[in-house]
Amino acid sequence: MKKNKILNKILMPLIGIASIGTMIPAISSCSMGTSNKQMLDTNMVVHPIENSTLVFWREIPNDTVTTPNLEIAVYKEYGKLRWNKIELEHSSDRQAYKLVKGNKYLVRGDNPHGWDVYDTSTSKYKQAANIKFEGSVYLSGTILSLIDNGTGKTEAGDTSTLELPNRCFSSIFKGSDGIVNVNGSFLPSEHLGEYCYNGMFRDCINLVVPPYLPATTLAFGCYNYLYNGCLSLQLVYLSYSGTRADNTSCFDYWVNNIYYSGKFYYRGTDNATNFGFPNGWIVRPW
């Protein structure tokens, strides 16, 4: 009997039963932590369609400028993400990061002045680095994470009202054969700096659907060469409501050497020919 009493004292707390017969509250399951879902909206997200490679490429092979910084993490819905720096050392002009089909990757950088930098040795702006994808990918989220480090915060508050720095993303994806599709909200800013998207997707020969262009306030050279050489391009959305004549310096060569047919949705009064599209493109006001 005494032995049974001793066993009861040991076992009852373990099975959650008090000596008076009431139930002890069950221990709740461990929390999975804060969801990371919001990071899919505040970072550039890379979706490999096949096993691919992100290549961080230095355009200026010397130390006269500061190369933009870049970090990448495999996305998971819960738990702390492991961010990996992709750094270009003095002896290396190229760094590669393997992307596995089926994963999602978040990409960010703390580059508030943009990716086109001032070269003190020549007193000129130059493209310091760009990003290429070897293997098919599509992009979502926002490109702003490459300058605001994925915080989703800007000095102006709402990202749509942010005026991008001059030359901010000039030629950043130039020649990236792997980009096939880019989510519509990838370029959220409505106020652009000079040359900020100049040549961004130039010679991306497999790009079929680019992001929506929501900007209503344009700046000198902002769309120059944007889709030049995009041989697979089939769809363009333009929110700008003026005519090309109102901003003659904003659309230079932006859709030269593209696919012979496609659809152009616009808010202005000009037709596709006036904006430089081939005659085979269909115009759809919206």
C-alpha positions in Angstrom: 0.0 0.0 0.0 2.8 2.3 1.0 4.5 1.4 -2.3 1.4 2.4 -4.3 1.2 5.8 -2.6 4.8 6.5 -3.6 4.1 5.5 -7.2 1.0 7.7 -7.3 3.1 10.7 -6.1 5.5 10.1 -9.0 3.1 9.2 -11.8 0.1 11.5 -11.3 1.9 14.8 -12.1 3.3 13.2 -15.2 -0.1 12.2 -16.6 -1.6 15.5 -15.6 -4.0 14.3 -12.9 -4.1 16.0 -9.5 -4.5 14.0 -6.4 -8.0 15.4 -5.9 -9.1 14.1 -9.3 -9.1 17.4 -11.3 -7.2 17.7 -14.6 -4.0 19.8 -14.8 -4.1 22.0 -17.9 -2.3 20.3 -20.8 1.0 21.8 -21.9 0.4 23.7 -25.2 2.3 22.7 -28.3 5.4 24.8 -29.0 4.9 27.9 -31.0 6.3 27.8 -34.5 7.3 31.5 -34.2 6.4 34.5 -36.2 5.5 33.9 -39.9 8.0 35.1 -42.5 5.2 35.5 -45.1 5.5 39.3 -45.1 9.1 38.9 -46.4 7.7 37.7 -49.7 6.3 41.2 -50.2 9.3 43.2 -48.9 12.1 41.3 -50.7 13.0 40.3 -54.2 11.9 36.7 -54.5 13.6 34.3 -56.9 11.6 31.2 -58.0 13.9 28.8 -59.9 12.0 27.0 -62.7 14.9 24.6 -63.0 18.2 24.2 -61.0 19.8 27.6 -61.6 22.6 29.9 -60.6 22.5 33.5 -59.4 25.6 35.3 -60.6 26.7 38.5 -58.9 28.9 40.2 -61.5 31.3 43.1 -61.0 31.2 45.6 -63.9 34.1 47.7 -62.7 37.2 45.5 -62.0 38.9 47.9 -59.6 38.6 49.5 -56.2 37.6 53.0 -57.4 34.0 52.5 -56.5 32.2 50.6 -53.8 30.5 47.5 -55.1 26.9 47.0 -54.0 26.3 44.5 -51.3 24.0 41.5 -51.7 22.5 38.8 -49.4 20.4 35.8 -50.1 18.4 33.3 -48.0 16.3 30.2 -48.7 12.7 31.2 -47.7 10.8 29.2 -45.1 7.5 30.2 -43.6 8.6 29.9 -40.0 11.8 30.2 -38.1 14.9 32.3 -38.4 16.3 32.7 -42.0 19.9 32.1 -42.7 21.2 35.0 -44.8 24.3 34.4 -46.9 26.5 37.3 -48.1 27.5 37.2 -51.7 30.7 39.3 -51.7 33.0 40.3 -54.5 36.6 40.3 -53.3 39.2 42.4 -55.0 40.6 39.4 -56.8 37.2 38.2 -58.0 34.8 39.8 -60.4 32.2 37.0 -60.2 30.4 35.1 -57.4 27.8 32.4 -58.0 25.1 31.0 -55.7 23.3 27.8 -56.6 19.5 27.9 -56.8 17.5 24.7 -56.4 14.3 24.1 -58.2 11.3 24.1 -55.8 12.9 26.5 -53.3 12.2 30.2 -53.0 15.0 32.7 -52.4 14.9 36.1 -50.8 17.5 38.6 -52.1 18.3 42.0 -50.4 21.0 44.6 -50.2 21.7 47.8 -48.3 22.4 50.2 -51.2 20.4 53.4 -50.6 22.1 55.2 -53.4 21.4 52.5 -56.0 23.5 50.3 -58.1 25.0 52.8 -60.5 27.8 54.5 -58.6 30.1 57.5 -59.0 33.6 56.5 -60.1 36.0 59.0 -58.5 38.8 58.1 -60.9 36.8 59.2 -64.0 34.3 61.6 -62.4 31.5 59.6 -64.1 28.7 57.3 -63.1 29.2 53.7 -63.8 27.4 50.4 -63.3 29.3 48.8 -60.5 27.7 45.4 -60.6 24.7 43.4 -61.9 22.8 40.2 -61.3 22.5 37.5 -63.9 20.6 34.2 -63.7 21.9 31.1 -65.4 18.9 28.8 -65.7 15.2 29.8 -65.9 13.7 31.8 -63.1 10.8 34.1 -62.4 10.9 37.0 -60.0 8.3 38.3 -57.6 8.2 40.6 -54.5 9.9 43.9 -55.0 13.2 45.2 -56.4 13.3 47.8 -53.6 14.8 45.2 -51.3 18.1 45.6 -53.2 18.4 49.2 -51.9 16.4 49.1 -48.6 17.7 45.7 -47.4 14.3 44.2 -47.4 12.9 46.4 -44.6 9.9 47.6 -46.7 10.6 51.0 -45.1 11.7 54.2 -46.8 12.2 57.7 -45.7 9.1 58.6 -47.7 7.0 55.9 -46.0 4.8 54.4 -48.7 7.1 52.7 -51.3 4.8 53.8 -54.1 5.5 57.5 -53.3 9.3 56.9 -53.0 11.3 58.8 -55.7 14.1 56.5 -56.7 17.7 57.7 -56.8 19.1 58.6 -60.2 20.5 55.6 -62.1 19.2 53.4 -59.2 18.7 50.1 -61.0 20.4 51.0 -64.4 21.2 47.8 -66.3 20.9 45.6 -63.1 19.6 42.5 -65.0 21.2 43.3 -68.4 21.9 40.2 -70.4 20.2 37.8 -67.9 19.0 35.0 -70.2 17.4 33.2 -67.3 14.6 35.7 -66.4 11.4 34.4 -68.0 8.7 36.2 -66.0 8.5 39.1 -63.5 5.6 39.6 -61.2 3.4 42.7 -61.9 4.2 44.5 -58.6 8.0 44.1 -58.9 8.5 47.8 -59.6 6.2 49.6 -57.2 7.6 53.2 -57.3 5.4 55.8 -59.0 8.1 58.5 -59.1 11.3 57.7 -61.0 14.8 59.2 -60.9 16.8 60.0 -63.9 18.0 56.8 -65.8 16.7 54.7 -62.8 15.4 51.8 -65.0 17.7 52.5 -68.0 18.6 49.2 -69.6 17.2 47.2 -66.7 16.1 44.2 -68.7 18.2 44.9 -71.9 19.1 41.8 -73.8 17.0 39.5 -71.5 16.2 37.4 -74.5 13.9 34.9 -72.7 11.8 37.5 -70.9 8.1 37.0 -71.9 6.1 39.0 -69.3 7.8 41.9 -67.6 6.5 43.8 -64.5 3.8 46.4 -64.7 5.1 50.0 -65.0 3.0 52.0 -62.5 5.0 55.2 -62.5 3.0 58.4 -63.3 5.9 60.8 -62.8 8.8 60.1 -65.2 12.3 61.5 -65.3 15.0 61.9 -67.9 16.1 58.6 -69.4 14.1 56.5 -67.0 12.9 53.9 -69.5 15.7 54.2 -72.1 16.7 50.7 -73.4 14.5 49.1 -70.8 13.4 46.2 -73.0 15.8 46.6 -75.8 16.8 43.2 -77.2 14.1 41.3 -75.3 13.4 38.9 -78.2 10.6 37.0 -76.4 8.7 40.0 -75.0 4.9 39.8 -75.6 3.2 42.0 -73.0 3.8 45.6 -71.6 1.6 47.5 -69.2 2.3 51.3 -68.9 0.5 53.5 -66.4 2.0 56.7 -67.6 -0.9 58.8 -69.1 1.0 61.3 -71.1 2.3 61.1 -74.7 5.7 60.2 -75.8 6.1 63.7 -77.0 5.7 64.9 -73.4 8.7 63.0 -72.4 10.8 62.5 -75.5 13.9 61.6 -73.5 12.3 58.8 -71.4 11.6 56.2 -74.1 14.7 56.1 -76.2 15.2 52.7 -77.8 13.2 51.1 -75.0 11.5 48.5 -77.2 13.9 48.2 -80.1 14.8 44.7 -81.2 11.9 42.9 -79.5 9.4 40.2 -80.6 7.4 41.3 -83.7 4.0 40.9 -82.0 2.5 41.3 -78.6 0.1 43.5 -76.6 0.7 47.0 -75.2 -1.7 48.3 -72.5 -1.4 52.0 -71.9 -3.3 55.0 -70.3 -2.2 57.7 -72.7 -3.4 58.8 -76.1 -0.5 57.7 -78.2 -0.5 54.5 -80.1 2.0 51.7 -80.0 3.9 53.0 -83.0 4.4 56.4 -81.4 5.9 54.6 -78.4 8.2 52.7 -80.7 6.6 49.3 -80.7 6.6 47.2 -83.9 3.6 47.4 -86.1 2.5 43.8 -85.2 1.8 44.8 -81.6 -1.8 45.3 -80.5 -2.8 48.4 -78.6 -5.2 48.2 -75.7 -6.1 51.3 -73.6 -7.0 50.5 -70.0 
